[in-house]
């Protein structure tokens, strides 16, 4: 290992570089994920660098005092097999000491994560393709208004295992290639979701809803944003209603990961998770 190697917090512009690495790995991030990612936890993003040259990365985003999520664990291909990845991993994980840490692991890496103390909790299946139809619902979803996020943030806190108000304020702000919708009944929120443009097609996430009818209303509002491009949703395999809904609009399984935790697994009501937010941030 080069004597100039060190792990440090990311500097301005380096998260964009790491997201480009993620694109090259085939992870298909959103085109403007960096702003919202940093809002989740500005102190949660790290690079390993040799001098001024970044060679690898990790994110360990802290949500409150009890939960963190690990992602963007990448070593540039030119620097693999030299011990940099292990050093970056150890430095990142150490920043979440005392918290349960979650991650989404591909099949090839799950045994390595087990050895690091992570245990699988459930399978997530990515459904993708061009929607052949819009789902039918008894409800109608509306665009999220930037000035009315408080109720949405409260709704999210009952499903996601940690506070993330600043992240949601950035994630749900409408801009080119990104929009969010909320479903209500009798003035009460019954679900919300976000669609964003990615390097390939669009991803929908989160897609949180009380039931399939509410999720269908959200999809009917969000899918037209894709304008006929492919859409992708990461769905917990335990949520059979979510899978049936995805299949009903012509989506098919294309990818699979395992949600894994080191420490006590948080109690997530998976029946309300029709699509996870991102595989990078949980």
N, C-alpha and C positions, 0 to 999 in steps of 0.2 A: 504494500500500500504506500502510495506517495506520501512523503513526510509533510507536504503542504495541504493534505486533505483535512477538511473540517466540515462539521455539520452546523448549519446556521439557519436562522429564519430567512424566508424568501424576501428579496428586495423587489421594489417596483419593477414590473415587467416580467419577472421570473415565473409567476404563475401562468402567464400566457405561454411562455416557453414550455412549461411542463404539460400544459393542456395540448400543445402541439405534439409533444412526445406521446401523450395518450391517444391522440388521433392516429399517429403512426403505428401504435400498438393495436389499432382496430377498436378502440373503446368508444369512439364516436361521441365525444363530448359536445355540448352546445356551443354555438358560435360566440356567445358572450357570457359564458358561465363565470368568468373570473370575478366580476364585481360582486355578485351575490355570494359566491363561495367565500370571499374575504370577509363579507359582512357576517357570515356565520361565526367566525372566530379569527380575527386578524392575526392572532399569535399561533395559529394551528398549522402553518404551512412551512415546510423546511426543505432545504436542498443540501446535499453533500457536494462540496466543490473542492477542486484542486486549484488553489490560488483563487482567481476570479472566474474559473470555468466550472459551471454546474455539471455534475456527472450523474446525479440521481436525485430522487425526491421522495417525500412522504407527506401526507397530511394526517394530522391527528386533531380533529376538530372537537373542542370541548363544549358540551351542552350542559351548563350548570355544574354542580359539584359532584354528580354521581354517574354521568354518562359521557362517553366520547366515541367518535367514529373514525376509523382508519381507512384511508384511501390514497390514491395517486402514488402508490408505492412502485416506483419505476427506477431502474438503472439504465442509463443510455447503453445501447448495445456495444459501443466501443470500450466500455469500462466494466463489463460484466466478468465475473469469475475472479475478481481481485480482492474481495472482502468489503467493498464499499457498501453493498446492499445491506449486509449484516450490521455494519456500523450505523447506517442511516436508520434502519429499523429500530435498533436499540435506543438511539437518541430520541426518536419520535415517540416511541411507546413510553419512555420515561417521563414525558411531559404530562401524561394522563394518569400518573400514579394515584391509586386510591379510587379510581373510577372503573366501572364496567366499560370495556371497549368492544365495539362491534365492528365487523367488516363483512364484505360480500366477497367470497372466495370462489374462483373458478375451480373446476374439478382437479386440474393438474397441481394446484397449490394447496389443496385442503389438508393433505397430510402434513405438510410443512407448518401450516397454521395450527394444527392439532399439537404438534411438538412444541409450539410456542405458547400453549395453554388455551387455545381457542376451541370451543366445542360447537358443533352445528346445532342450530335451533330449528331452521326450516329451509325449504328449497324455494328459490325464486326463479320463475320461468319468464324469459323475455318473449312476448308475442309481438310479431311484426308483420308488415305487409301493407298493401294499399287497401284501405277500407272499401268494401264493396257496397256498403249501405250505411246510413245513419241509424242508430238505435232509436226505438220508439219509447217514449216515456209519458207518464201522466203529468210530469212537471216540466217547467221551462226554466233553464238556467240563464243567468245574466252575467255580463262582464263584471269582474271585480273592480270596484272603484278604489283608487289609491287612498281616498279620504275615509274609507270605511273598512279598515283592516283589523280593528280591535276584535270584533266578533269572530272573524276568521281565525285570528291568532288564538283565541280561546278555544275554538273548535279543534284546531290543530293540536293544542296541548293535551287534549284528551286521547289522542292517538299516537303522536310521536313521543318518544320517551325522554324528552328534554326541552327546555325553553329555546326558542329560536325566532323571536319576534323580529330582530333586525334582518335576519336572513329572509324571512317571509316578506318583509316590506320591500326588499330588493327583488326577490324572486317573482313576486306577484305584480310588480309594476309593469304595465303594458308598454311595450316598445316594439320596434320592427322585428318580426319573427318570433314574438313571444306574447302570449295573452293568457289570462286566467279567468275562470268562471266560477260562480257560486250558485248552488241550488238551494232554494228556500221553500218552506211550506208553512203557512200561517206565520210568516215573518221569522221563522226559526231556521237557522242554517242546517241543511241536511247533507251538505257535501261541498267540496271545492276541488278544483284541479287546475293545472298549468300545462300548456303545450309550448314547446320552444323548438326553434330551428336548430338542427345539428348538422355536422358535416355531411351526414347521410340522412336525409329525411327529417322527421320530427320525432321528439320523444314527449310522451305525456307522463307527468309525474310532478308532484304527487297527484294521485287520484283517490281521495279519501271521501267516503260516502256512508250514510246510514244503511243503505240498501241498494239493490241492483237498479231499482227504478230511478233513484237519485243519481247513481253513477251513469246511467244511460242518458239522462238529461244533460249531464256535464259533457259527455262525449259528443252528443249531438251539437252542442254549442262550440266545442273546441276543434273537432276534426276538420271543419271547413277551412281553418287556418292553414292546413297542410296543402290545400289546393291540388289534391290528387297525388301528392308525394307519399312515400311510405311513412307509416307511423309505428312507433315502438312503445310498449308498455311492459314494465317489469312487475310481474304479478306473483304474490305468494301462492305457492301451489295449494295450500290449505283452503284458499278462498275459491271454492268451486263456482260460486256465482260470478266472480270476476272472470274466471276462465271461460265460462259459458258465454258471458257478454262479449269477450274478445273474439271468440270463435264465431259468434253470431254476426259479426261485421266483417268476417273474412280474414282475420289475423291468424297466424300460425306460430307455433313455438320455433324459435330460432337460436336460443342461447339459454344457458342455465348456470346459476350460481347457488351457493349455500350461504345463508346468513349465519354467521358464527359470532360467538361472544367469549371473551375472556372475563370471567367474573359472573355474578348472577345475571341471568338473562332478564331483561325488562319485560313487563307484562304488556305486550302490544295487542290490541284487539284486531287481529288479522281479518276478521269478518268485515271490518270497515276499510281495510287497505285494498283498494281495487288497483292500485299502482303505487310502487314506492317512489320516493322523491328522486333520488339518484343513487347509483351504486357507489359513488365517490363519498357522499356525505350522509348516507343513510335514508 
